[in-house]
Amino acid sequence: MALADSDRELVEEELGREPTPAEAALFENLWSEHCAYRSSRPLLSAFDSEGEQVVVGPGDDAAVVALPTGEDEDDVYITMGIESHNHPSYVDPFDGAATGVGGIVRDTLSMGAYPIALADSLYFGDFDREHSRYLFEGVVEGISHYGNCIGVPTVTGSVAFHDEYEGNPLVNVSCIGLIDDPDRLVTAQAQEPGNKLVLVGNATGRDGLGGASFASEDLSEDAETEDRPAVQVGDPYTEKLLIEANEALLDENLVESARDLGAAGLGGATSEMVAKGGLGARIELDAVHQREPNMNALEILLAESQERMAYEVKPENVERVQEIADRYDLGSSVIGEVTEGNYVCTFEGSEVQRASEGENGEQSEPQGRETVVDADGHFLGEGAPMNDLPAEEPTESERDLPDIDPQDAFETVVASPNTASKRWVYRQYDHEVQVRTATRPGDDASILAVREAETGLAYSAGADPNWTEAAPYEGARAVALENATNVAAKGATPLAAVDCLNGGNPEKPDVYGGFKGIVDGLADMCETLSTPVVGGNVSLYNDSPSGPIPPTPTLALVGTKDGYDAPSLSLSGEGELVVVGDLSLAGDAETRLGGSELLAQAGGSDRFPELPEDPAALVETLAAVADYDSTLASHDVSHGGLAVALGEMVHEDVGVDVELPDTLALFHEQAGRAVIETTDPEAVEDAFAGIAPVTRIGAADDSGVLSVTVDGETVSATAAEIADLREVIERELA
Amino acid sequence: MTVSVLQFGGSNCDRDTVAALDHLGVDADLVWHDDGLPAETSGVVVPGGFSYGDYLRAGAMAARSPIMADVKEAAENGTPVLGICNGAQIGCEARLTPGAFTTNESARFQCEHVHVRVENADTPFTQAYEEGEVIELPIAHGEGRFEIDDDELDRLEDDDRVLFRYCDAEGDVTEGANPNGSKHNVAGVLGEHDHVAVLMPHPERVSLPDVGITDGQGVLQAFGR
């Protein structure tokens, strides 16, 4: 990919001359879809990112949100960020996924935060296909290797399989960081002309050249071999040293602004820092500490070598910053300074390069230094024209249901890799390091003990491609509600969210129409829930010879609660069972299977279920009811419907005896529902009166058998049989 | 008197260990490996993590770092030393304890809670428990399979130097309850003396009551005596 002709004309007009090769490459990368959001930014204004808790909204490396604290208590902030590493993970699943973790963690560091949790939402082609399994295993291993090594727990996430990810899997990684003292907050905005720019971390080599533009085109047939040079290799050991060095720098208040070196490498990070500050820079590219000899200006400027950070440092603090880097065995170099002028990069070639140009190696020859970039920082960062693309409205699915035998359908849905146990995945992630994990993975949301603010932080991340494929707008609304219901089922209320919007080639009107649907749906539901969307990431061109992916709106949402305890997902066996929020069970809406796992397995189509009328009140009430003393167990109902939810709640000692009005009630996937095991069903009904329906469906018992009567037939399975069905991933990949 | 919790590049359970010791009322400080072991050290914990990225072999590089010579000397002078997870790998590599920890039978990293049986309750690290008691501890390792030659294992067992074995919830030491293929289900061992020990499970992760069970406190209480 090269700079498009129309962009080149714009650049020439601005510069008043032809761009140098380094400038052309820099513009190509910074103006790529991946960096400049040219096709998505016109849509993103749909999101409401405001709220009194929001300290830093979208546009920086990560967002910053204040946790609720008492009046006399000092503020405690968290950071939230999310990234996609889709194309690299297809070409090289282990390294592609690993470096995705590295990038989002550095985005956290550059805000002055310590990373405290990771979540991964992963999407692959059909589980039955060997290539999907190869990617799945490699990606999980890459995340495990990198995340475990740096000591940041991976506490939650999601995994989905769908044939349209076959040629283009998705790897979405989010990270939460903690800023326990507001004075430690730093941003990427350069502060003061005269301050030095210091590069800390790995030496720069010729790796990952053009990663940003690689992420901005469709994957080709032979991407696995051809694009390998665009994928970087991570070193988590160095990342861990960076985490510690970053803490030490913050402890001594040595950082004025900071930015992670990600897409478009040094050029991307430093030009964005100064552009944010309305400033310029003068950078000597040959001052960068390098891993291999004879790199040229363009390579140093754009290489995406991992584990590097750029810091703006006051001149008097430079020596101390380099001492700290040295203490942690990290390389560092003073590469230039912040100025009031343009963003300027100069370069003086090595002896070898000069010799090849016929020079005799005279070191201080001033004419040996050449200016390779001289452009306005703001124009570099923000000058890319936006695309106005045609969008085609998605069509709504009509009802065409297959024959459904309840027992067969139950077994099929519960044994689907989409709804089955993900223990095989999260067992490979260290989810307990840092000793904050009060509710572990495998539950609706994980709960982290943030002792610094005496707050329990609930964390949920995911999306369901079946939902958004069936109905992009409604499905995305459901994704947002589902993540909020996950935290509410554990007694927390939503605080903020970040999104990762994945779509196919936006130049196809139907793809762009679906993408627009998920953006609007996610934005609308988050606004309804008063949950600000404080940041995000867009990944388009997830398109391959096998076609576009389903539009996939991963949402990573956090909620807060007092204390760190949460009701269990497992039944106690001593209470009655009620379903809250189920419109069709209550007779308030038609029971629809659109987007359900059952239709994904059995074929057919249906309209997407209607969602509750007042989701905000529903979520708030659920969070309160979850923490009632009379609540014995609480579990969100989503993928696989009640069939899967009840299947997950039974165990060796405890079964359920339930009656439902019809078979569809067991399998529909309306978001915004939960099963509550309670000793006081009236209290649940009272709490939800006028907000959402509450339906009594039966009781838990000590049988260890799931028994559901529908349409005069009884679906029945022992806890051991269910456990066996749910172990499909572990069994197949052991 | 303060316990030194060592920090190598790549250590990542260092702060967790200090927090757990703090909770138990034991003074503990982080000690960066390059700064050497403070003279006033009352105990040493080599914490979990991935020292030097586990490049070469888990624990191999840290075991040969100068501070480990200080630790050996302190151990010889009676200072209690405990290696946890990566610290256990370092302890074996440094020959503070016998045997080695190598790649799990599954060849994958495993993070989960397991049961262990207390084999010898007459050591500083286990005297809070009863012999035969079953406790729940978390593991989080890719290289936790205990390996040792048969003769040395015999000697170890004859000398009652096995601290913990992986077992089921009832305390039966079975193959099914062995998470990583460790020889004779060994999860933790003593060195030459009972004040030097290593174990793969993480007692510091089950010592803070606000996030769950506290079965690990007994191990760390060795430093409060």
Interface residues (C-beta under 8 A of the other chain):
Chain A: E141 S144 H145 N148 C149 I150 G151 D235 P236 Y237 T238 K240 L241 E244 R327 Y328 D329 Y426 R427 Q428 Y429 D430 H431 E432 V433 Q434 V435 R436 T437 A438 A449 R451 Y564 A734
Chain B: G9 G10 N12 C13 R15 D16 A19 A20 W32 D34 G48 G49 F50 Y52 G53 D54 Y55 S106 R108 F109 Q110 C111 E112 P138 A140 G142 H202 E204 R205 L208 D210 V211 G212
